[in-house]
Amino acid sequence: VQLQAYGGGLVQTGDFLRLSCAASGRTFSSHAAGWFRQAPGNEREFVAAITGSGEREFYADSVKGRFTISRDNAKNTVYLHMNSLKPEDTAVYYCAADRAVASFYLDYNAVDYWGKGTLVTVSS
């Protein structure tokens, strides 16, 4: 599975932004997908994940209620809808895929596939 994230940019506090991640490969629907982020000087952190079927979603507490993850398996794409953005959301966002959704929130080192990041900057 190859992944390409896009949609980052510079926004203001309170704005909305949608990230997209296009996947290649015929097995994408059998993989969980999700997003991580990494701010300068910080560890990479889990943001959100969704099962292959799209039936279950998981979120970090810091984004719960503001971010929504979704996927369209017909388009091999996973999305991250980010509402009410805050300066602390500023980071490089990475999309990822793995057969086990638990890898996302238990140990990101176990996640198999990664895309290149897209930078989100939220100004105050």
Salt bridges, closest charged atoms under 4 A:
GLU45 OE2 - ARG37 NE 2.55
ASP61 OD1 - LYS64 NZ 3.22
ASP89 OD1 - ARG37 NH1 2.88
ASP89 OD2 - ARG66 NH1 2.74
